[in-house]
Amino acid sequence: MTEADSTTKARTFQAQRKVPGGKLVIVDGTVDDGLARDVVISGDFFLEPEEAFAALGPALEGVGLRDSKADIAARLDAAFDTVYRELVEAGEDPLRPDLQGVTTYDIAWALKRGMAGATEFYDHEWEVIHDKVRPTRENVALDEVLLREVAAGRRGPTVRFWEWEDKAAVIGSFQSYQNEIDATGAKRHGVEVVRRISGGGAMFMEGGNCVTFSLYAPLSLVAGLDYEESYRFLDQWVLKALSTMGVNAFYEPINDITSDKGKIGGAAQKRLAAGGGVILHHDTMSYDIDADKMLEVLRVGKAKISDKGIRSAKKRVDPLRSQTGMPREEVIDTMVDTFRKTTGAELGEVTPDEVERARTLVAEKFGTEEWTHRVP
């Protein structure tokens, strides 16, 4: 179901929000003509006084799908203030409303997701692929092929881990070739420049120096979330896997995965309206990067360095090898295992037909000068 559908068709919904390190909130209700009706809040959170709990559902009556989470949370905060004031006026000496384990923003998050017809990871039958070695251009082409396969309903939601042996600089769909690439350095080091379909920044990708995966899923998975929230949401399992490996990773807006030791990697997305809406979300995390070579191939703008509050581009990256001490294969195995435990995913593979179509796309699109230099 699309968000547009959810504004015109009356339906019941249930949405959940498990706060990392906190509690669970469940929101049940009906959305009718884009407005919330008969909302019931439950969960294993803590809330005092008792009267504050009774105020939650009524405060959300009539919330619109286009209302922001901040505005919805403000409704709940105002309802708590009203409860406290009325108890004081009744001559009581009440506790101030105190919500623990979740916040009013978490309740707003769940409500928005439910009203938008959102799905969760556990609502889908996932497949996870640790792919064979492929040229980087073919990997990029497979992203488009598999995304469209999910849109067409011929493939279920999938996560695919890349393997490659060539040297490539992969630039975002909207980046300028000459602004991002030092052509002399790329030629000297035998680095191919490949343009992908998603936005975001350039990545220096020698075989074995990165861990890269792509996620292909219905857009309902991120319904009710803004772009920044969608990145964090889709990579919750990634942060969990990194934690398992002893890396205290966190998100730095909009799309960087970092730790207290430095940037680990970044994510990018592409969305299509086909098939009710689908999303490509992929991450590239540095494993054992040659920072000196990277800086001879990529032009890292002074504006970006200044914005990140760092003194040099070289110091931005702290690879997984130094942070985990684990072989790259073991890092990927841990990530695959974490995703399977989180979603119940089955192991899969790319089909021969999908590979053939990807190779056709390389010849007709991703391997052409026209595409690579679409932004000179």
C-alpha positions as CSV (number, residue, x, y, z in Angstrom):
1,M,0.0,0.0,0.0
2,T,1.2,3.5,-0.9
3,E,0.9,6.5,1.3
4,A,-1.5,7.9,-1.2
5,D,-3.8,4.9,-0.7
6,S,-3.6,5.3,3.0
7,T,-5.2,8.8,2.8
8,T,-8.2,7.7,0.8
9,K,-9.2,4.2,2.1
10,A,-10.5,3.7,5.6
11,R,-8.5,0.9,7.3
12,T,-7.3,-0.3,10.6
13,F,-3.6,-0.4,11.4
14,Q,-1.1,-1.5,14.0
15,A,2.4,-0.2,14.2
16,Q,5.2,-0.8,16.6
17,R,8.3,1.1,17.7
18,K,11.0,-0.8,19.7
19,V,13.3,1.9,21.0
20,P,17.0,0.8,20.8
21,G,18.0,0.3,24.5
22,G,14.5,1.2,25.5
23,K,10.9,-0.2,25.5
24,L,8.2,-1.1,23.0
25,V,5.2,1.1,22.1
26,I,2.3,-0.3,20.0
27,V,-0.2,2.0,18.3
28,D,-3.5,0.6,17.0
29,G,-6.2,2.7,15.3
30,T,-8.0,3.5,12.1
31,V,-7.0,5.9,9.4
32,D,-10.0,7.4,7.5
33,D,-9.7,10.0,4.9
34,G,-6.1,10.6,6.0
35,L,-7.0,11.2,9.7
36,A,-6.3,9.0,12.7
37,R,-9.4,7.7,14.5
38,D,-9.9,5.5,17.6
39,V,-6.2,5.4,18.5
40,V,-5.1,3.0,21.3
41,I,-1.6,3.1,22.8
42,S,0.0,0.2,24.6
43,G,3.4,-1.2,25.4
44,D,5.9,-2.2,28.1
45,F,6.9,1.4,28.8
46,F,6.4,3.2,32.2
47,L,4.1,6.2,32.7
48,E,2.8,8.1,35.7
49,P,0.3,9.2,36.8
50,E,-2.4,6.8,35.7
51,E,-4.5,9.7,34.3
52,A,-1.7,10.5,31.8
53,F,-2.1,7.1,30.1
54,A,-5.8,7.7,29.5
55,A,-5.0,10.9,27.7
56,L,-2.7,9.3,25.1
57,G,-5.3,8.0,22.6
58,P,-7.7,11.0,22.6
59,A,-4.8,13.4,22.1
60,L,-4.1,11.7,18.7
61,E,-7.7,11.8,17.4
62,G,-7.7,13.6,14.1
63,V,-4.0,13.6,13.5
64,G,-3.3,13.9,9.8
65,L,-0.8,11.8,7.7
66,R,0.9,15.1,6.8
67,D,1.4,16.2,10.4
68,S,5.0,16.1,11.4
69,K,6.2,13.8,14.1
70,A,7.3,16.8,16.1
71,D,3.8,18.3,15.9
72,I,2.3,14.9,17.0
73,A,4.7,14.7,19.9
74,A,3.7,18.2,20.8
75,R,0.1,17.1,21.0
76,L,1.0,14.5,23.5
77,D,3.1,16.8,25.6
78,A,0.2,19.3,25.7
79,A,-2.1,16.5,26.8
80,F,0.2,15.7,29.6
81,D,0.3,19.3,30.7
82,T,-3.5,19.4,30.6
83,V,-3.7,16.3,32.8
84,Y,-1.4,17.8,35.4
85,R,-3.2,21.1,35.4
86,E,-6.6,19.5,35.8
87,L,-5.4,17.3,38.7
88,V,-3.9,20.3,40.5
89,E,-7.2,22.2,40.0
90,A,-9.0,19.3,41.5
91,G,-7.1,19.8,44.7
92,E,-4.7,16.9,44.2
93,D,-0.9,16.9,44.6
94,P,-0.1,14.8,41.4
95,L,3.1,13.7,39.9
96,R,4.1,15.4,36.8
97,P,3.5,13.1,33.8
98,D,6.7,11.0,33.4
99,L,7.1,8.7,30.4
100,Q,10.0,6.3,30.6
101,G,11.4,3.8,28.0
102,V,9.8,5.6,25.1
103,T,9.2,9.3,24.3
104,T,6.3,11.1,22.8
105,Y,8.3,11.3,19.6
106,D,8.5,7.5,19.5
107,I,4.7,7.3,19.8
108,A,4.5,9.8,16.9
109,W,6.9,7.7,14.9
110,A,4.8,4.5,15.3
111,L,1.5,6.4,14.6
112,K,2.9,7.9,11.4
113,R,4.2,4.5,10.2
114,G,0.9,2.9,10.9
115,M,-1.1,5.5,9.1
116,A,1.2,5.4,6.1
117,G,0.8,1.7,5.7
118,A,4.4,0.9,6.6
119,T,5.8,-2.6,6.8
120,E,8.6,-3.9,9.0
121,F,11.5,-6.2,8.2
122,Y,9.7,-9.1,9.7
123,D,6.6,-8.6,7.5
124,H,8.7,-9.8,4.4
125,E,10.3,-13.0,3.3
126,W,13.9,-11.9,2.7
127,E,16.8,-13.4,0.7
128,V,20.4,-12.6,1.4
129,I,23.1,-13.2,-1.2
130,H,26.8,-13.2,-0.8
131,D,27.5,-12.8,-4.5
132,K,30.4,-14.1,-6.6
133,V,33.2,-11.8,-7.9
134,R,31.9,-9.5,-10.6
135,P,33.3,-6.3,-12.3
136,T,32.2,-3.2,-10.5
137,R,30.2,-2.0,-13.5
138,E,28.2,-5.3,-13.4
139,N,27.6,-4.9,-9.7
140,V,26.2,-1.4,-10.3
141,A,24.1,-2.7,-13.2
142,L,22.7,-5.5,-11.0
143,D,21.5,-2.9,-8.5
144,E,19.2,-1.6,-11.2
145,V,18.1,-5.0,-12.4
146,L,17.3,-6.4,-9.0
147,L,15.5,-3.2,-7.9
148,R,13.2,-3.5,-10.9
149,E,12.8,-7.3,-10.3
150,V,11.4,-6.5,-6.8
151,A,9.2,-3.8,-8.3
152,A,7.8,-6.3,-10.8
153,G,7.2,-8.9,-8.1
154,R,9.5,-11.4,-9.6
155,R,11.9,-11.2,-6.7
156,G,11.3,-10.7,-3.0
157,P,13.1,-8.2,-0.8
158,T,16.8,-9.0,-1.0
159,V,20.2,-8.0,0.5
160,R,23.2,-8.7,-1.8
161,F,26.8,-8.5,-0.6
162,W,29.2,-7.5,-3.5
163,E,32.5,-9.1,-4.4
164,W,34.9,-7.5,-7.0
165,E,38.6,-7.6,-7.8
166,D,39.0,-4.6,-10.0
167,K,39.9,-1.0,-9.0
168,A,37.1,1.5,-9.2
169,A,35.9,4.9,-8.1
170,V,32.1,4.8,-7.9
171,I,30.5,8.2,-8.1
172,G,27.0,9.2,-7.3
173,S,24.4,9.7,-10.0
174,F,24.4,13.5,-9.7
175,Q,28.1,14.1,-9.1
176,S,30.4,15.9,-11.5
177,Y,33.1,13.7,-13.0
178,Q,35.8,16.3,-13.1
179,N,34.9,17.7,-9.7
180,E,35.1,14.3,-8.0
181,I,37.8,12.5,-10.0
182,D,41.5,13.3,-10.5
183,A,41.8,11.8,-14.0
184,T,45.6,11.7,-13.9
185,G,45.6,9.8,-10.6
186,A,42.9,7.4,-11.7
187,K,44.8,6.5,-14.9
188,R,48.1,6.1,-13.0
189,H,46.6,3.6,-10.5
190,G,44.4,1.8,-13.1
191,V,41.2,2.9,-11.5
192,E,37.9,2.8,-13.5
193,V,35.3,5.4,-12.9
194,V,31.8,4.0,-12.5
195,R,28.6,6.0,-12.1
196,R,25.8,4.4,-10.1
197,I,22.1,5.1,-10.1
198,S,21.9,6.4,-6.5
199,G,22.9,9.7,-5.2
200,G,25.5,10.4,-2.6
201,G,29.3,10.7,-2.7
202,A,32.2,9.0,-4.4
203,M,33.7,5.8,-3.0
204,F,37.2,4.4,-3.7
205,M,36.7,0.7,-4.1
206,E,39.7,-1.6,-4.7
207,G,39.0,-5.3,-4.6
208,G,39.0,-6.4,-1.0
209,N,39.3,-2.9,0.5
210,C,35.6,-2.4,1.2
211,V,32.5,-4.2,2.4
212,T,29.5,-3.3,0.2
213,F,25.9,-4.5,0.2
214,S,22.7,-3.5,-1.5
215,L,19.2,-3.8,-0.2
216,Y,16.2,-4.0,-2.5
217,A,12.8,-3.7,-0.9
218,P,9.2,-2.3,-1.2
219,L,9.0,1.4,-0.4
220,S,6.5,0.5,2.3
221,L,9.5,-0.5,4.4
222,V,10.3,3.2,5.0
223,A,6.8,4.6,4.8
224,G,6.2,7.4,7.3
225,L,9.9,8.2,7.6
226,D,11.8,11.1,6.3
227,Y,15.0,10.5,4.3
228,E,17.3,10.8,7.3
229,E,15.2,8.5,9.4
230,S,15.0,5.9,6.6
231,Y,18.8,5.7,6.5
232,R,19.0,5.0,10.2
233,F,16.1,2.6,10.1
234,L,17.4,0.5,7.2
235,D,20.9,0.2,8.8
236,Q,19.8,-0.7,12.4
237,W,20.9,-4.3,11.7
238,V,24.2,-3.0,10.3
239,L,25.0,-1.2,13.6
240,K,24.0,-4.3,15.5
241,A,26.4,-6.4,13.4
242,L,29.2,-3.9,14.0
243,S,28.5,-3.9,17.7
244,T,28.8,-7.7,17.6
245,M,32.3,-7.1,16.2
246,G,33.2,-4.7,18.9
247,V,32.7,-1.5,16.9
248,N,30.7,1.2,18.6
249,A,29.1,2.6,15.4
250,F,26.5,5.3,15.0
251,Y,24.9,7.4,12.3
252,E,26.0,10.9,11.4
253,P,23.4,12.7,9.3
254,I,22.5,12.2,6.7
255,N,24.1,9.0,5.6
256,D,27.5,8.4,7.2
257,I,28.3,5.4,9.5
258,T,31.0,6.4,11.9
259,S,32.6,5.6,15.2
260,D,34.6,7.5,17.8
261,K,37.7,6.4,15.8
262,G,36.5,7.8,12.5
263,K,34.2,7.4,9.5
264,I,33.5,3.8,8.6
265,G,31.4,4.2,5.5
266,G,28.4,5.8,3.9
267,A,25.0,4.8,2.5
268,A,23.0,5.9,-0.6
269,Q,19.5,5.3,-1.9
270,K,17.5,5.2,-5.1
271,R,13.7,5.1,-5.2
272,L,11.3,4.2,-8.0
273,A,7.5,4.5,-8.2
274,A,7.2,1.2,-10.2
275,G,5.4,-1.6,-8.5
276,G,3.8,0.6,-5.8
277,G,7.3,2.0,-4.9
278,V,10.6,0.3,-4.3
279,I,13.9,1.4,-2.7
280,L,17.5,0.6,-3.3
281,H,19.7,1.2,-0.2
282,H,23.3,0.4,-0.2
283,D,26.3,0.8,2.1
284,T,30.0,0.8,1.4
285,M,32.2,0.5,4.5
286,S,36.0,0.8,4.3
287,Y,37.8,-2.4,5.3
288,D,41.5,-1.8,4.5
289,I,41.6,1.3,2.4
290,D,44.8,2.9,1.0
291,A,44.1,6.5,2.0
292,D,47.0,7.9,0.1
293,K,46.0,6.3,-3.1
294,M,42.4,7.3,-2.5
295,L,43.4,11.0,-2.2
296,E,45.3,10.7,-5.5
297,V,42.1,9.4,-7.2
298,L,39.3,11.3,-5.5
299,R,39.0,15.1,-5.2
300,V,37.8,15.7,-1.6
301,G,36.4,19.2,-1.6
302,K,37.5,21.7,1.0
303,A,33.8,22.5,1.8
304,K,33.2,18.9,2.7
305,I,36.2,18.7,5.0
306,S,35.2,21.9,6.7
307,D,31.6,20.8,7.1
308,K,32.7,17.6,8.8
309,G,34.9,19.5,11.3
310,I,38.1,17.6,10.4
311,R,41.6,18.8,9.5
312,S,42.2,16.4,6.6
313,A,40.4,13.9,4.4
314,K,42.9,11.2,5.2
315,K,41.9,11.3,8.9
316,R,38.2,10.9,8.1
317,V,38.3,7.2,7.5
318,D,39.1,4.5,10.1
319,P,38.7,1.1,8.3
320,L,37.0,-2.0,9.8
321,R,40.2,-4.1,9.7
322,S,41.9,-1.8,12.3
323,Q,38.7,-1.6,14.4
324,T,37.8,-5.3,14.4
325,G,41.1,-7.2,13.7
326,M,38.9,-9.6,11.7
327,P,39.4,-11.0,8.2
328,R,37.1,-9.3,5.6
329,E,35.4,-12.6,4.9
330,E,34.6,-13.0,8.6
331,V,33.2,-9.4,8.7
332,I,30.8,-10.3,5.9
333,D,29.8,-13.6,7.5
334,T,29.0,-11.8,10.7
335,M,26.8,-9.3,8.8
336,V,25.0,-12.0,6.9
337,D,24.4,-13.9,10.1
338,T,23.1,-10.8,11.8
339,F,20.7,-10.0,9.0
340,R,19.4,-13.6,8.9
341,K,18.8,-13.7,12.6
342,T,17.1,-10.3,12.5
343,T,14.8,-11.0,9.5
344,G,14.7,-14.8,9.1
345,A,16.3,-14.4,5.6
346,E,17.2,-17.4,3.5
347,L,20.4,-17.7,1.5
348,G,19.9,-17.0,-2.2
349,E,21.8,-16.2,-5.4
350,V,21.5,-14.0,-8.5
351,T,19.7,-15.8,-11.3
352,P,21.3,-16.3,-14.8
353,D,18.6,-14.1,-16.4
354,E,19.4,-11.3,-13.9
355,V,23.1,-11.5,-14.7
356,E,22.4,-11.5,-18.5
357,R,20.2,-8.4,-18.1
358,A,22.9,-6.7,-16.0
359,R,25.5,-7.3,-18.6
360,T,23.2,-5.9,-21.3
361,L,22.9,-2.8,-19.1
362,V,26.6,-2.5,-18.8
363,A,26.9,-2.5,-22.6
364,E,24.0,-0.1,-23.1
365,K,24.4,2.2,-20.1
366,F,26.9,1.8,-17.3
367,G,29.8,1.1,-19.6
368,T,29.2,4.1,-21.9
369,E,30.9,7.4,-21.9
370,E,27.5,9.1,-22.1
371,W,26.4,7.7,-18.7
372,T,29.8,8.0,-17.0
373,H,30.1,11.6,-18.0
374,R,26.4,12.5,-17.7
375,V,27.6,15.3,-15.4
376,P,31.0,16.4,-16.9
